[in-house]
Amino acid sequence: MDVEMETVKLEQIVMKWFPDMLPFFNQRELNSMIVLRDGLTILEPEDAMEIIQFSICEHQSTGFLH
């Protein structure tokens, strides 16, 4: 079985499933690169939300270090 890795920007994930959330992200967050094991086309909405939530947490924790 082939695994189709795909690297996308967080912005692509947000735009595909939750475009209403776009204004809540800054450009640095939206430009974050996300590696998807099976590619964007088969990503489920609940997985997309998990990625978005994780990314928000990552950016909040690194924000305190700057």
MISEVEX-164442 format. One record per residue (C-alpha): residue in one letter; x, y, z. Coordinates in nm, 4 decimals, m for minus. Layout:
% residues N
> res; east; north; up
> A; X; Y; Z
...
//
This chain:
% residues 66
> res; east; north; up
> M; 0.0000; 0.0000; 0.0000
> D; 0.1430; 0.3376; m0.1048
> V; 0.1298; 0.6242; 0.1387
> E; 0.0760; 0.9545; m0.0401
> M; 0.2463; 1.2235; 0.1685
> E; 0.1466; 1.5801; 0.0893
> T; 0.2710; 1.9061; 0.2375
> V; 0.0169; 2.1882; 0.2493
> K; m0.0182; 2.5213; 0.4242
> L; m0.2542; 2.5443; 0.7191
> E; m0.4410; 2.8043; 0.5123
> Q; m0.5406; 2.5350; 0.2605
> I; m0.6897; 2.3192; 0.5347
> V; m0.8771; 2.6118; 0.6909
> M; m1.0100; 2.7273; 0.3529
> K; m1.1330; 2.3819; 0.2575
> W; m1.3261; 2.2954; 0.5733
> F; m1.3615; 2.6025; 0.7951
> P; m1.3296; 2.9201; 0.5832
> D; m1.5240; 3.1177; 0.8465
> M; m1.2265; 3.0722; 1.0813
> L; m0.9800; 3.2412; 0.8441
> P; m0.9948; 3.5879; 1.0108
> F; m0.8843; 3.4344; 1.3426
> F; m0.5399; 3.3396; 1.2098
> N; m0.2425; 3.5618; 1.1377
> Q; m0.0386; 3.5158; 0.8206
> R; 0.2434; 3.3334; 0.9999
> E; m0.0025; 3.0739; 1.1281
> L; m0.1671; 3.0368; 0.7884
> N; 0.1728; 2.9827; 0.6257
> S; 0.2562; 2.6942; 0.8620
> M; 0.3460; 2.3847; 0.6662
> I; 0.1499; 2.0704; 0.7533
> V; 0.2502; 1.7236; 0.6313
> L; m0.0510; 1.5037; 0.5633
> R; 0.0144; 1.1312; 0.5539
> D; m0.2604; 1.0528; 0.3029
> G; m0.2948; 1.3892; 0.1313
> L; m0.5484; 1.6693; 0.1421
> T; m0.8134; 1.5012; m0.0719
> I; m0.9070; 1.2343; 0.1830
> L; m0.8616; 1.4436; 0.4981
> E; m1.1797; 1.4277; 0.7063
> P; m1.3309; 1.7418; 0.8672
> E; m1.2709; 1.6121; 1.2195
> D; m0.9048; 1.5454; 1.1353
> A; m0.8807; 1.8928; 0.9826
> M; m1.0175; 2.0454; 1.3042
> E; m0.7654; 1.8482; 1.5102
> I; m0.4805; 1.9802; 1.2945
> I; m0.6124; 2.3368; 1.3276
> Q; m0.6434; 2.3059; 1.7057
> F; m0.2935; 2.1616; 1.7358
> S; m0.1528; 2.4398; 1.5199
> I; m0.3214; 2.7063; 1.7351
> C; m0.1692; 2.5521; 2.0473
> E; 0.1746; 2.5355; 1.8851
> H; 0.1661; 2.9008; 1.7847
> Q; 0.0402; 3.0108; 2.1264
> S; 0.3183; 2.8270; 2.3074
> T; 0.5910; 2.9631; 2.0779
> G; 0.4445; 3.3126; 2.1041
> F; 0.5559; 3.3341; 2.4662
> L; 0.9161; 3.2625; 2.3689
> H; 0.9569; 3.5643; 2.1394
//
